[in-house]
Amino acid sequence: MNMNISRKEFLKKSLSSLGKAVFSVKDALTAQAEVPLVIADAAEYTPTPQEDQQAVADNEYCLAKNCGCFACVERCQSQAIKLIPGVGIRINAQLCIGCGSCEYVCPVTPKAVRMQARATKIPPQSALSAELPPKGESSC
Protein backbone atom coordinates (compact mmCIF):
# COMPACT_ATOMS: atom_id res chain seq x y z
CA MET A 1 0.00 0.00 0.00
CA ASN A 2 1.55 3.21 -1.14
CA MET A 3 0.37 6.46 0.49
CA ASN A 4 1.16 9.65 -1.30
CA ILE A 5 0.41 12.58 0.95
CA SER A 6 2.31 15.80 1.20
CA ARG A 7 3.81 16.99 4.47
CA LYS A 8 1.51 19.98 4.38
CA GLU A 9 -1.57 17.80 4.00
CA PHE A 10 -0.32 15.41 6.72
CA LEU A 11 0.21 18.31 9.14
CA LYS A 12 -3.19 19.80 8.32
CA LYS A 13 -5.00 16.48 8.97
CA SER A 14 -3.03 15.90 12.20
CA LEU A 15 -3.86 19.33 13.59
CA SER A 16 -7.49 18.94 12.61
CA SER A 17 -7.69 15.60 14.40
CA LEU A 18 -5.94 17.00 17.46
CA GLY A 19 -8.25 20.02 17.54
CA LYS A 20 -11.35 17.80 17.46
CA ALA A 21 -9.97 15.74 20.36
CA VAL A 22 -9.18 18.84 22.43
CA PHE A 23 -12.66 20.29 21.89
CA SER A 24 -14.38 17.02 22.78
CA VAL A 25 -12.40 16.82 26.05
CA LYS A 26 -13.13 20.50 26.77
CA ASP A 27 -16.85 19.93 26.19
CA ALA A 28 -16.85 16.92 28.50
CA LEU A 29 -15.09 18.84 31.27
CA THR A 30 -17.24 21.93 30.85
CA ALA A 31 -20.45 19.92 30.96
CA GLN A 32 -19.47 18.46 34.33
CA ALA A 33 -18.39 21.82 35.73
CA GLU A 34 -21.74 23.39 34.86
CA VAL A 35 -23.56 21.11 37.32
CA PRO A 36 -24.49 23.51 40.14
CA LEU A 37 -23.59 22.61 43.68
CA VAL A 38 -26.78 22.86 45.69
CA ILE A 39 -26.68 23.10 49.43
CA ALA A 40 -29.85 21.51 50.70
CA ASP A 41 -32.26 23.78 52.53
CA ALA A 42 -31.64 23.06 56.18
CA ALA A 43 -35.19 24.11 57.03
CA GLU A 44 -36.47 20.95 55.32
CA TYR A 45 -34.44 18.68 57.61
CA THR A 46 -35.25 18.00 61.24
CA PRO A 47 -32.13 16.67 62.98
CA THR A 48 -32.69 13.80 65.38
CA PRO A 49 -29.76 12.99 67.69
CA GLN A 50 -28.79 9.33 67.61
CA GLU A 51 -26.35 8.05 70.23
CA ASP A 52 -25.31 5.09 68.07
CA GLN A 53 -24.27 7.27 65.09
CA GLN A 54 -21.41 9.69 64.47
CA ALA A 55 -20.26 11.86 61.58
CA VAL A 56 -17.07 10.92 59.74
CA ALA A 57 -15.20 13.23 57.35
CA ASP A 58 -13.84 12.24 53.94
CA ASN A 59 -11.63 15.21 53.10
CA GLU A 60 -10.84 13.84 49.64
CA TYR A 61 -14.20 15.24 48.50
CA CYS A 62 -14.50 18.14 50.95
CA LEU A 63 -14.75 21.59 49.35
CA ALA A 64 -13.80 23.33 52.60
CA LYS A 65 -10.15 22.39 52.24
CA ASN A 66 -9.66 24.56 49.14
CA CYS A 67 -12.56 26.99 48.92
CA GLY A 68 -15.25 28.53 51.05
CA CYS A 69 -17.77 25.80 51.79
CA PHE A 70 -18.77 25.88 55.45
CA ALA A 71 -22.17 24.21 55.15
CA CYS A 72 -21.51 21.43 57.67
CA VAL A 73 -19.58 23.67 60.09
CA GLU A 74 -22.41 26.21 60.17
CA ARG A 75 -25.13 23.56 60.52
CA CYS A 76 -23.51 21.53 63.35
CA GLN A 77 -25.57 22.21 66.50
CA SER A 78 -23.02 20.67 68.85
CA GLN A 79 -20.05 22.48 67.23
CA ALA A 80 -18.29 19.15 66.70
CA ILE A 81 -16.94 20.14 63.25
CA LYS A 82 -13.88 22.34 62.90
CA LEU A 83 -12.29 23.62 59.69
CA ILE A 84 -8.56 23.15 59.16
CA PRO A 85 -7.42 25.25 56.16
CA GLY A 86 -5.70 23.20 53.47
CA VAL A 87 -6.80 19.92 55.09
CA GLY A 88 -10.58 20.01 55.32
CA ILE A 89 -12.71 19.31 58.36
CA ARG A 90 -12.19 17.44 61.61
CA ILE A 91 -15.05 16.00 63.63
CA ASN A 92 -14.86 15.61 67.40
CA ALA A 93 -16.62 12.30 68.04
CA GLN A 94 -17.26 13.19 71.70
CA LEU A 95 -19.16 16.34 70.73
CA CYS A 96 -21.02 14.80 67.76
CA ILE A 97 -24.65 14.01 68.64
CA GLY A 98 -25.21 11.89 65.51
CA CYS A 99 -28.06 13.99 64.11
CA GLY A 100 -26.88 13.80 60.47
CA SER A 101 -27.53 17.44 59.60
CA CYS A 102 -23.94 17.84 58.39
CA GLU A 103 -24.39 14.96 55.94
CA TYR A 104 -27.72 16.40 54.79
CA VAL A 105 -26.31 19.83 53.90
CA CYS A 106 -23.05 18.60 52.30
CA PRO A 107 -23.24 19.79 48.67
CA VAL A 108 -20.86 17.29 47.04
CA THR A 109 -21.41 13.80 45.68
CA PRO A 110 -20.12 11.53 47.10
CA LYS A 111 -20.70 13.19 50.45
CA ALA A 112 -17.64 14.54 52.28
CA VAL A 113 -19.42 13.90 55.60
CA ARG A 114 -21.26 10.68 56.24
CA MET A 115 -22.84 9.00 59.21
CA GLN A 116 -21.58 5.70 60.56
CA ALA A 117 -22.14 3.54 63.62
CA ARG A 118 -20.11 4.48 66.70
CA ALA A 119 -17.48 2.00 67.82
CA THR A 120 -18.24 2.74 71.50
CA LYS A 121 -21.04 4.63 73.17
CA ILE A 122 -20.20 8.18 74.20
CA PRO A 123 -21.90 9.62 77.31
CA PRO A 124 -24.51 12.29 76.57
CA GLN A 125 -23.35 15.91 76.23
CA SER A 126 -24.83 16.86 79.62
CA ALA A 127 -22.73 14.19 81.38
CA LEU A 128 -19.56 15.50 79.71
CA SER A 129 -20.25 19.10 80.70
CA ALA A 130 -20.97 18.08 84.31
CA GLU A 131 -17.45 16.63 84.60
CA LEU A 132 -15.72 19.76 83.23
CA PRO A 133 -15.31 22.94 85.27
CA PRO A 134 -16.75 26.14 83.74
CA LYS A 135 -14.47 28.15 81.46
CA GLY A 136 -11.88 30.19 83.34
CA GLU A 137 -12.21 28.12 86.54
CA SER A 138 -9.84 25.46 87.74
CA SER A 139 -10.93 22.05 88.98
CA CYS A 140 -8.37 22.28 91.84
N, C-alpha and C positions, 0 to 999 in steps of 0.2 A: 504494500500500500504506500503510495507516494503522495505526500501532502505538500502542495505548493502554496505557501502562504507567506506573504511579506512580513517583515519584522513590524512594520507599521500596523498592519492589519492584526497581527498577533497581539501587540501591545493594546490596541484598541479593544479587542474582544476580552482580554484579560482584565483591563480596567473596568469595562462594563460589567463583567461578572462579579468582580470584587465590589463594585458600587451597589449592585443588587443585594449582595450578601450583607453589606454594612447597613443598608436601609431596612432590610428585613429584621436584623437584630435590633436596630434602633426602635423600630415599630413594636417589637415584642417587649422591649424594656419600658418603653413609654406607656404602653397599654397597662402594664402592671403598676407603674408609678401613679397612674391616674385614678386608681382605686382609692377613694377617700377613707381615711382613718376616722371611724366614728366612735366617740366615747359614749357609751350607753348612758341614758338618762338615769341618774341615780334615784330620782324620785319614783321610778317604776319598780325599784327593788327594795324589798323590806328585809334587812339583814336579821338573821336568826342565829345567835351564838350557839355553837356546838362544841362541847368540851372534847369530843373525840376527833375533831378536825383542826388542822392548822394550815396556814398559807406557806407556800414554798416558792422561792424566786427562781426563775430561769433567765439569768441576765444575758444569755445569748440572743434572746428576742426582745429584751427590754429597751424601749426607746429612751428611758431616762438616763441611760449611761452616756448618750451622745447628744441629746437634744433637750427639749423642755417639757417632756411629758411627766406630770406629777399626779396623774389621775388616781392611782392607788394610794399614794402618800396622803393626798387631800381627803380621800374617802375613808381612810382607816380610823374608826372611832376610838380604838384603844391606843393609837399612836405607836403601833408595833413596827411600822415600816419607816425606814430611814433611807435617804438618798446618799449615795457615795459617788461623787462626780468621777466620771471615767470608768466606773465599775458597774454601777447600776443600783439596785436596791438590796437592802439587808432586812430580814424579818426576824424580830425578837420573838421566839416561840413562846416565851413565858408571858409576854404581853398580848399575843394573838388570842382573840376570843373565838376564832373559827367561824366567823359569820359569812365569809365569802364575798363581801362587798368589793374587795380589791380585785378578785378574779372577775367579777361581773363588769366592772368599769374598765378593765384593761382593754385597750383598743387594738392590740395586735393579734394576729392569728399565725401560729399557735400562741396561746396565752403565755405571757411572761410571768404571771402569777397564777398558781393553781392550788387547789385544796387537796390535801392528802390526810390520811389517818395519822394521828399522833402515835409515836412509839410508846410514850408513857403519858399518864394523865398528869396534867399540871393543875395545881390548886387554883380555885377561882381567884379573880383579881382582888376581891375584898380580903381574902386570906393573906395574899402577898403584901398588900398595903398595911395590914395590921401588924406585920412583922417588922416593917421598916419605920424608922423614926421620921417625923416630918422634916421637910427640907430645912437646912440650916441648923438643925438640932443634932446633937450627938446621942448615941445610944448608951454612952458611959455615964 
